[in-house]
Amino acid sequence: MNAVKTLTQKQLFQFLLNTAVVRPVFIWGPPGIGKSALVQQFAAQLGLPCVSLLGSQLAPEDLIGVPQIVDGTSRFCPPSMIARTEPYCLFLDELNACAHEVQKAFYSLIHERRIGEYILPSGSIVIGAGNRAQDSAIVKPMSSALLNRMVHIHLKVSHRDWLEWAGENGVHPKVIEHIQTRPDHLWSQPPKHEEPFSSPRSWHMLSDVLISHGESLSDNDIEAAAYGCLSPVHAGQFKAFVKQLKSKYRLAAILKGEIGWPTEPEDRDILYFLAQSFRAQLVKDLPRDRAGIGESHKTTIHKAKALIKSLASISLEMAQMVVASPGDVETLPEWFLTEIVRDLPRLVEARDGAEKTKS
């Protein structure tokens, strides 16, 4: 399903408070961004127990129960975890991963809050969640009858929401500081082949590993843990970030002109990380339109051009990377690139030549 409107975790939480109490809601989103945790927190906020059913592991009888003979007639008895007497939140996780026969079993439960003769207690809430086909996850087409029984909302990753949660839940300081520096690393598109990818869940996993190792954590341990949890690009960047923490180089100090770019060959990975972080900082700080340029922006623009020029003197490749426009990353403003073309033509010519070679 294509997302027309997306909500952050905080926005979705508020939406559920006013919507899930009257209609079933289905939450769409990629793996590992916190759909399940959000529903559990929502239920706890309302003071309701949360009963989770994993759609990919269900059979129809797991919902409607098995027939029993009562007073000479057959009667289906739903399982005790569903057939409760007090209101609760029923969370149907991976709903769009279950077989079509199981989807049919959900029709009356979602629309009428009923399974056979059993009716959910008044005040109960039904929430479903699932991944999208483009996430290389196990999903099955959801029938129109089931789609039409729920309100559909798309959840997106918010580094601000996650950092707030991370600070309250003991996430490793190095992980928090890295995401503060590179918020674009919090999530990456799941690959089509078998390979780790970055998500809030995988960064939390990395944090657990780092905390478990404690003071005995070596550079090899960090590298193994990072590549075991994150996308290869983000793992390499995290490794360089940790190395940079041990060195004298900080992007803030470089931006202030207190120190220059690292020039030694053994610091090339640090230079790569700093150049990538510099680009991300420019994307965040520079206005998209020239009309939005203020006095503070003029100072930033002047410093940025000087830093790109000095970076090009160390590594033209790194400088090209700063002004490049990869398809899956937000681009620098067009007006800024125009100024780079005017002031640093050699850099842009080299970049354009490299792009033509690739194509």
C-alpha positions, 0 to 999 in steps of 0.5 A: 500500500502506498503512503499518502500521509505518514505519521511519526510515533508521537503523532500516531499515538495521539491519533490512536487515542481518538480513533482506535477507541471507536474503529479498528486501526491498521498500522503500516510500516517497515520492519523494526521501526517500533509498531509493536512497541507503540501499540503495547505502550498505547494499551498500557497508557489506557490501562488495558492488557495487550494480547498479541496474535502473530498473523504469520503463525495463526490458523483459523481454529486459533481464532474461532476455536474448536467445536464442542458438544453442549446440550446436544449441539455443537458450539465453537469455543474461542481460545481463553487468551481471546475470550476474556471478560474484561476489556483489552487491546487485541493486537493483530501483528503481521496481519497481512502475512497470514493466510487468506483463510485466517484473514476471513476469520478476522472479518467478524472480529474486526468489523463486529468485534465478535468471534462466533458467539463470543463478543469482545467486552465493551471498551476493547480495542482492535489494532492491526499492523504489518509490513509493506511489500516493498520492504522485502517482508513476508506479506500477502495481498489483503482482501478488499473486505478486510481492508475496508474494515479498518482505518489505515495509517502509515508510520514513519521513522522520526529520529527526534522521537527515537532519541527521546525514547533512547535517552529514557531507556538507557541506550548506549551513549555512543549510539545516541551520539551517532544518531544525533550526528547522523539522524539519516542513519536511523533507518535504511531501506531493507535490501532485497538480499539477505543482509542486515539493515539499519532500523530503530530496532537494530540500533537498539540491538547494537546498544545492547551488545555494546552495553553487554561488553562494557569496558572490555569492548575492543575495536574488533568487537565494535566492528563485528557488532556494527556489521552484525546489526546495521547496513554495511554503509552505516556500520562502517560509518559507526566504526569511523564515528567511534574512532573519531571520538577517540581522536582530536577531530570533531565536525563542530570544531572543523565548522568553527575553524578551530581545526582542519580536516584530517590529512593522514592516510590512517585517518581516511575513514574518519575523513569519510565520516566527517565529510558525510556528516558535513553534507548531512549538516548542510542539508539540514541547515541550508534553506531549500529556496534562495528566498529563505537565506538569512544573515546566519545562512550567509555565514554558513554558506561562506564557511561551507564553500571554504571547507569544500575547497579545503576538502578537495585539496585533500581528497577530490573524491570526498569533496565530490561526495559532499556535493553529489546527489545520490538517489536515495539521499536528500539533495543539497539545495539547487541554488547552493549547487549553482554557486558551487558550479560558479566558484568550484567548477573543477569539483563539479566537472570532476563529479559530472564526469564520474556520473557520466562514466557510471551511466 
